[in-house]
């Protein structure tokens, strides 16, 4: 007969309790995970015939900003119509009649008709044509900017899915390895080579691996749902890797060019305002027919008049102030964008450089950890290593494998981010 210390007795009692809990919970957990997979599944299949560029066009086509671009197109068309018009404004016609029926009543009658024709100001038509061209160019740059925005969203979406799929694959591998290890420990337990405590310990690690797999699968489904919302597709390109662009700055970025186009448009509108700060002269053509009070014969005549509005500070000041404010706003946005693009480019260059260096180190770590785990597995089977040491080395191997595959994907993602920073579309 032997006696156990109070601490050992408590430890074994707790261990037995955990064992009973695991043995009862494990089937329920498996059923719950199966129900979760069947109730919530967002599938995005990989299509080797689908390219990133094709998906990009789909993202652009359904992007909400298309409505805004359509409105801008209407504005450009209106500016072009104004520039190509024969007259700077619409002409006007007028009619009048005058008689003395309520006054002297001597049968005097007068009829008058006139047409007022606005006259172009010097340089006005050319300035309007210039503004229309600048507006058209700005719209084109806005369309390119939308493509760049869509490319950013698409790149993040597809690489997020790639990372999540990698996590699921690693979680599956970890679960399978732990299941295999659990089977080995069960066999050794039945042979009387190990204690039940080791069986319980490895079962706990197996359940932990199963839980991580469920979490990874859920994150993958969320990422795939976001892709479906963005693209409206249930397929994604099988090939996501992009060649690294040879550009070294953001000068050709659609974002930058669109901001510059807005500054030029604001300056063109200011130049037009300088011309249109006063109203257009009016040429008036008129005809008049008179029937005299003592002569019943009709007397008809024609007249020509010109009306030249004088320049007034009351009208001029607010127009120019508004034009200058538009230029200031556009230049402010340009400068803000410049700083943002410089930061994005610097971060993209730095992250790509660092991730490549890290990949080299992680590859070495993974090779060592994988070899250690393989040797530890053999040593455990031979009884030369306890279970705690095996699980620790196995966990290090899992983490090293996860780091390696994740870093390989991160390098490719960082290449895509660099291309995005310099304005290259996929």
C-alpha positions as CSV (number, residue, x, y, z in Angstrom):
1,X,0.0,0.0,0.0
2,X,1.3,3.4,-0.9
3,X,0.3,7.0,0.0
4,X,0.2,10.1,-2.2
5,X,1.0,13.6,-1.1
6,X,-1.9,16.0,-1.0
7,X,-0.5,18.0,-3.9
8,X,-0.1,15.0,-6.1
9,X,-3.5,13.7,-5.2
10,X,-5.1,17.0,-6.1
11,X,-3.2,17.2,-9.4
12,X,-4.3,13.7,-10.5
13,X,-7.9,14.4,-9.4
14,X,-8.0,17.5,-11.5
15,X,-6.4,15.7,-14.4
16,X,-9.1,13.0,-14.2
17,X,-11.8,15.6,-14.2
18,X,-10.3,17.2,-17.3
19,X,-10.2,13.8,-19.0
20,X,-13.9,13.2,-18.3
21,X,-14.8,16.6,-19.6
22,X,-12.8,16.1,-22.8
23,X,-14.3,12.7,-23.5
24,X,-17.8,14.1,-23.2
25,X,-17.2,17.5,-25.0
26,X,-15.2,16.3,-28.0
27,X,-18.2,14.8,-30.0
28,X,-20.3,17.8,-29.3
29,X,-17.6,20.1,-30.5
30,X,-17.2,18.1,-33.6
31,X,-20.9,18.3,-34.3
32,X,-21.0,22.0,-33.6
33,X,-18.1,22.6,-36.0
34,X,-19.9,20.6,-38.7
35,X,-23.1,22.6,-38.2
36,X,-21.1,25.9,-38.3
37,X,-19.5,24.9,-41.6
38,X,-22.9,24.0,-43.1
39,X,-24.8,27.0,-41.8
40,X,-22.3,29.7,-42.9
41,X,-20.3,29.1,-46.0
42,X,-19.0,31.8,-48.4
43,X,-17.1,30.1,-51.2
44,X,-14.8,31.8,-53.7
45,X,-13.3,29.4,-56.2
46,X,-9.9,29.9,-57.8
47,X,-10.2,30.3,-61.6
48,X,-6.9,29.9,-63.5
49,X,-8.4,31.6,-66.6
50,X,-9.4,34.7,-64.6
51,X,-6.9,37.6,-64.3
52,X,-6.6,40.3,-61.8
53,X,-7.1,42.9,-64.5
54,X,-10.4,41.4,-65.5
55,X,-11.6,41.4,-61.9
56,X,-10.4,45.0,-61.6
57,X,-12.7,46.1,-64.5
58,X,-15.6,44.4,-62.7
59,X,-14.8,46.2,-59.5
60,X,-14.7,49.5,-61.4
61,X,-17.9,48.9,-63.2
62,X,-20.0,48.3,-60.0
63,X,-18.2,50.9,-57.8
64,X,-20.6,53.5,-56.3
65,X,-18.4,56.3,-57.6
66,X,-19.6,55.6,-61.1
67,X,-22.7,57.7,-60.4
68,X,-20.5,60.7,-59.5
69,X,-18.4,60.3,-62.7
70,X,-21.6,60.2,-64.7
71,X,-22.6,63.5,-63.2
72,X,-19.2,65.0,-64.0
73,X,-19.6,63.8,-67.6
74,X,-22.8,65.8,-67.8
75,X,-20.9,68.9,-66.5
76,X,-18.2,68.4,-69.1
77,X,-20.8,68.1,-71.9
78,X,-22.4,71.3,-70.6
79,X,-19.1,73.2,-70.7
80,X,-18.4,71.9,-74.2
81,X,-21.9,73.1,-75.3
82,X,-21.2,76.6,-73.9
83,X,-17.8,76.8,-75.6
84,X,-19.2,75.7,-79.0
85,X,-22.3,78.0,-78.9
86,X,-22.7,80.8,-81.5
87,X,-23.6,83.2,-78.7
88,X,-22.2,83.5,-75.2
89,X,-25.8,83.6,-73.8
90,X,-29.3,83.1,-75.2
91,X,-30.7,86.0,-77.2
92,X,-33.9,87.7,-76.1
93,X,-36.9,89.2,-78.0
94,X,-39.3,91.9,-76.9
95,X,-42.6,93.4,-78.2
96,X,-44.4,96.6,-77.1
97,X,-47.4,98.6,-78.1
98,X,-48.4,102.1,-77.2
99,X,-51.5,104.2,-78.0
100,X,-53.3,107.3,-76.7
101,X,-56.8,105.8,-76.2
102,X,-56.9,106.7,-72.5
103,X,-55.2,110.0,-72.9
104,X,-55.6,112.5,-75.9
105,X,-57.5,109.9,-77.9
106,X,-56.3,111.1,-81.3
107,X,-55.8,107.5,-82.7
108,X,-52.1,107.6,-82.3
109,X,-50.6,104.0,-82.4
110,X,-47.1,102.6,-82.0
111,X,-45.8,99.0,-82.3
112,X,-42.2,98.0,-81.6
113,X,-40.3,94.7,-81.8
114,X,-36.7,94.2,-80.7
115,X,-34.1,91.4,-80.4
116,X,-31.2,91.6,-78.0
117,X,-28.1,89.6,-79.1
118,X,-25.2,89.1,-76.5
119,X,-21.7,89.7,-77.9
120,X,-18.6,87.6,-77.0
121,X,-16.1,89.4,-74.8
122,X,-12.5,89.4,-76.0
123,X,-11.0,85.9,-75.3
124,X,-14.2,84.6,-73.7
125,X,-14.9,81.9,-76.2
126,X,-11.3,80.6,-76.2
127,X,-11.3,80.6,-72.4
128,X,-14.5,78.6,-72.3
129,X,-13.1,76.1,-74.7
130,X,-10.0,75.8,-72.6
131,X,-12.0,75.2,-69.4
132,X,-14.1,72.5,-71.3
133,X,-10.8,70.7,-72.3
134,X,-9.4,70.9,-68.8
135,X,-12.7,69.6,-67.4
136,X,-12.6,66.7,-69.9
137,X,-9.0,65.9,-68.9
138,X,-9.9,66.1,-65.2
139,X,-12.7,63.6,-65.7
140,X,-10.4,61.2,-67.5
141,X,-7.9,61.4,-64.7
142,X,-10.8,60.8,-62.2
143,X,-11.7,57.7,-64.1
144,X,-8.1,56.5,-63.9
145,X,-8.1,57.4,-60.2
146,X,-11.1,55.2,-59.7
147,X,-9.3,52.4,-61.3
148,X,-6.4,52.9,-58.9
149,X,-8.7,53.0,-55.9
150,X,-10.4,49.8,-57.1
151,X,-7.0,48.2,-57.6
152,X,-6.1,49.0,-54.0
153,X,-9.3,47.5,-52.7
154,X,-8.9,44.4,-54.9
155,X,-5.3,43.8,-54.0
156,X,-6.1,43.9,-50.3
157,X,-9.1,41.7,-50.7
158,X,-7.4,38.9,-52.7
159,X,-4.2,38.8,-50.6
160,X,-6.3,38.8,-47.4
161,X,-8.0,35.7,-48.8
162,X,-4.6,34.2,-49.7
163,X,-3.4,34.8,-46.1
164,X,-6.6,33.3,-44.6
165,X,-6.4,30.2,-46.9
166,X,-2.8,29.7,-45.8
167,X,-3.9,29.9,-42.1
168,X,-6.6,27.3,-42.8
169,X,-4.1,25.0,-44.5
170,X,-1.6,25.3,-41.6
171,X,-4.4,24.8,-39.1
172,X,-5.5,21.6,-41.0
173,X,-1.9,20.3,-41.0
174,X,-1.5,21.1,-37.3
175,X,-4.7,19.3,-36.5
176,X,-3.8,16.3,-38.5
177,X,-0.3,16.1,-36.9
178,X,-1.8,16.3,-33.4
179,X,-4.4,13.6,-34.3
180,X,-1.6,11.4,-35.5
181,X,0.4,12.1,-32.3
182,X,-2.7,11.4,-30.2
183,X,-3.1,8.0,-31.9
184,X,0.5,7.2,-31.1
185,X,0.0,8.2,-27.5
186,X,-3.2,6.1,-27.3
187,X,-1.4,3.1,-28.5
188,X,1.4,3.5,-26.0
189,X,-1.2,4.1,-23.2
190,X,-2.9,0.8,-24.1
191,X,0.5,-0.9,-24.1
192,X,1.1,0.5,-20.6
193,X,4.1,2.6,-21.7
194,X,2.7,6.0,-20.7
195,X,0.3,7.4,-18.1
196,X,-3.2,8.6,-18.9
197,X,-2.1,12.1,-18.0
198,X,-0.1,12.2,-21.3
199,X,-3.2,11.0,-23.2
200,X,-5.2,13.8,-21.7
201,X,-2.4,16.3,-22.4
202,X,-2.1,15.5,-26.1
203,X,-5.9,15.4,-26.4
204,X,-6.0,19.0,-25.1
205,X,-3.5,20.0,-27.7
206,X,-5.6,18.3,-30.4
207,X,-8.7,20.2,-29.3
208,X,-6.7,23.4,-29.3
209,X,-5.6,22.7,-32.9
210,X,-9.2,22.0,-33.8
211,X,-10.3,25.3,-32.3
212,X,-7.7,27.2,-34.2
213,X,-8.8,25.5,-37.4
214,X,-12.4,26.6,-36.8
215,X,-11.3,30.2,-36.1
216,X,-9.1,30.2,-39.2
217,X,-11.9,28.9,-41.4
218,X,-14.3,31.5,-40.1
219,X,-11.8,34.3,-40.9
220,X,-11.5,32.9,-44.4
221,X,-15.2,33.0,-44.9
222,X,-15.3,36.6,-43.8
223,X,-12.5,37.5,-46.2
224,X,-14.3,35.7,-49.1
225,X,-17.6,37.5,-48.3
226,X,-15.8,40.9,-48.4
227,X,-14.4,39.9,-51.8
228,X,-17.8,38.9,-53.1
229,X,-19.2,42.3,-51.9
230,X,-16.5,44.1,-53.7
231,X,-16.5,42.3,-57.0
232,X,-19.9,40.6,-57.3
233,X,-18.1,37.4,-58.2
234,X,-17.8,34.0,-56.7
235,X,-14.4,33.4,-58.4
236,X,-11.0,34.9,-58.0
237,X,-7.8,34.6,-60.0
238,X,-5.6,31.6,-59.2
239,X,-2.5,33.7,-59.9
240,X,-2.1,36.7,-57.6
241,X,1.6,37.4,-57.9
242,X,2.7,40.6,-59.7
243,X,6.1,41.5,-61.1
244,X,7.7,44.3,-59.2
245,X,7.4,47.6,-61.1
246,X,10.5,49.5,-62.2
247,X,9.0,52.9,-61.4
248,X,10.7,54.7,-58.6
249,X,8.3,57.5,-57.8
250,X,4.6,58.3,-57.9
251,X,4.7,60.9,-60.7
252,X,2.6,58.6,-63.0
253,X,0.2,57.7,-60.3
254,X,-3.4,58.4,-61.3
255,X,-4.1,59.9,-57.9
256,X,-1.3,62.5,-58.4
257,X,-2.3,63.2,-62.0
258,X,-5.9,63.6,-61.1
259,X,-5.0,66.1,-58.3
260,X,-2.8,68.1,-60.8
261,X,-5.7,68.1,-63.3
262,X,-8.0,69.6,-60.7
263,X,-5.5,72.4,-60.0
264,X,-5.2,73.2,-63.7
265,X,-9.0,73.2,-64.0
266,X,-9.4,75.6,-61.1
267,X,-6.8,77.9,-62.7
268,X,-8.6,77.8,-66.0
269,X,-11.8,78.7,-64.3
270,X,-10.1,81.6,-62.7
271,X,-8.9,82.8,-66.0
272,X,-12.4,82.6,-67.4
273,X,-13.8,84.5,-64.4
274,X,-11.3,87.3,-65.1
275,X,-13.0,87.7,-68.5
276,X,-16.5,87.1,-67.4
277,X,-16.3,89.4,-64.4
278,X,-18.5,91.8,-66.3
279,X,-21.6,91.1,-68.3
280,X,-21.6,90.7,-72.1
281,X,-22.4,93.7,-74.3
282,X,-25.9,93.5,-75.9
283,X,-26.6,94.3,-79.5
284,X,-30.3,95.4,-80.0
285,X,-32.0,95.2,-83.3
286,X,-35.5,96.8,-83.4
287,X,-38.3,97.8,-85.7
288,X,-41.0,100.4,-85.0
289,X,-44.3,101.1,-86.7
290,X,-46.2,104.4,-85.9
291,X,-49.7,105.5,-86.9
292,X,-50.0,109.2,-86.3
293,X,-52.9,111.0,-84.8
294,X,-53.5,113.3,-87.8
295,X,-52.0,111.0,-90.5
296,X,-53.5,107.5,-90.7
297,X,-50.7,106.2,-92.9
298,X,-48.2,103.8,-91.2
299,X,-44.6,104.9,-90.7
300,X,-42.1,102.0,-90.2
301,X,-38.4,102.3,-89.2
302,X,-35.5,100.1,-87.9
303,X,-33.0,100.8,-85.2
304,X,-29.7,99.5,-83.9
305,X,-28.5,99.9,-80.3
306,X,-25.6,98.5,-78.3
307,X,-25.5,98.2,-74.5
308,X,-22.1,98.0,-72.8
309,X,-22.3,97.1,-69.1
310,X,-19.7,98.8,-66.9
311,X,-17.4,96.8,-64.7
312,X,-18.5,96.9,-61.0
313,X,-16.5,95.8,-58.0
314,X,-19.7,94.6,-56.4
315,X,-19.9,91.9,-59.1
316,X,-16.2,91.4,-59.7
317,X,-15.0,90.9,-56.1
318,X,-17.0,87.8,-55.1
319,X,-16.5,86.1,-58.4
320,X,-12.7,86.4,-58.3
321,X,-12.6,85.5,-54.6
322,X,-14.6,82.3,-55.2
323,X,-12.2,81.4,-58.1
324,X,-9.1,82.0,-56.0
325,X,-10.6,79.9,-53.2
326,X,-11.2,77.0,-55.6
327,X,-7.5,77.2,-56.6
328,X,-6.4,77.3,-53.0
329,X,-8.6,74.2,-52.2
330,X,-7.2,72.3,-55.2
331,X,-3.6,73.2,-54.3
332,X,-4.1,72.2,-50.7
333,X,-5.5,68.8,-51.7
334,X,-2.5,68.4,-54.1
335,X,0.0,69.1,-51.3
336,X,-1.8,66.8,-48.9
337,X,-1.9,64.1,-51.5
338,X,1.8,64.6,-52.1
339,X,2.7,63.9,-48.5
340,X,0.4,60.9,-48.4
341,X,1.9,59.4,-51.6
342,X,5.5,60.0,-50.3
343,X,4.6,58.3,-47.1
344,X,3.0,55.4,-48.9
345,X,6.0,55.0,-51.2
346,X,8.4,55.1,-48.3
347,X,6.5,52.5,-46.3
348,X,6.1,50.3,-49.4
349,X,9.8,50.4,-50.2
350,X,10.8,49.8,-46.5
351,X,8.3,47.0,-45.9
352,X,9.3,45.2,-49.0
353,X,13.0,45.4,-48.1
354,X,12.5,44.3,-44.6
355,X,10.1,41.5,-45.5
356,X,12.6,40.0,-47.9
357,X,15.3,40.1,-45.2
358,X,12.9,38.5,-42.7
359,X,12.0,35.8,-45.2
360,X,15.7,34.7,-45.4
361,X,16.0,34.4,-41.7
362,X,12.6,32.6,-41.3
363,X,13.5,30.1,-43.9
364,X,16.6,29.1,-41.8
365,X,14.5,29.0,-38.6
366,X,11.9,26.8,-40.3
367,X,14.4,24.3,-41.5
368,X,15.9,23.9,-38.0
369,X,12.5,23.7,-36.3
370,X,11.2,21.1,-38.8
371,X,14.3,18.9,-38.3
372,X,14.1,19.3,-34.5
373,X,10.4,18.2,-34.5
374,X,11.2,15.2,-36.7
375,X,14.0,14.1,-34.4
376,X,11.8,14.7,-31.3
377,X,9.0,12.6,-32.7
378,X,11.5,9.7,-33.2
379,X,13.0,10.2,-29.8
380,X,9.6,10.2,-28.1
381,X,8.7,6.9,-29.8
382,X,12.0,5.4,-28.5
383,X,11.2,6.8,-25.0
384,X,14.2,9.2,-25.0
385,X,12.0,12.3,-24.8
386,X,9.0,13.1,-22.7
387,X,5.7,14.4,-24.0
388,X,6.1,18.0,-22.8
389,X,9.4,18.4,-24.7
390,X,7.9,16.9,-27.8
391,X,4.8,19.2,-27.7
392,X,7.1,22.2,-27.2
393,X,9.3,21.3,-30.2
394,X,6.2,20.5,-32.2
395,X,4.7,23.8,-31.4
396,X,7.9,25.6,-32.5
397,X,7.8,23.7,-35.8
398,X,4.1,24.8,-36.3
399,X,5.0,28.4,-35.6
400,X,8.0,28.3,-37.9
401,X,6.0,26.8,-40.7
402,X,3.2,29.4,-40.2
403,X,5.8,32.2,-40.2
404,X,7.5,30.9,-43.3
405,X,4.3,30.5,-45.5
406,X,2.9,33.7,-44.2
407,X,6.1,35.6,-44.9
408,X,6.3,34.3,-48.4
409,X,2.8,35.6,-49.0
410,X,3.6,38.9,-47.3
411,X,6.5,39.5,-49.6
412,X,4.2,39.1,-52.6
413,X,1.6,41.3,-51.0
414,X,4.3,43.9,-50.3
415,X,5.2,43.8,-54.0
416,X,1.6,44.5,-54.8
417,X,1.6,47.4,-52.3
418,X,4.7,48.9,-53.9
419,X,3.1,48.7,-57.3
420,X,0.0,50.4,-55.8
421,X,2.2,53.2,-54.4
422,X,3.8,54.0,-57.8
423,X,0.4,53.8,-59.6
424,X,0.7,50.5,-61.5
425,X,-2.5,48.6,-62.1
426,X,-2.6,44.8,-61.9
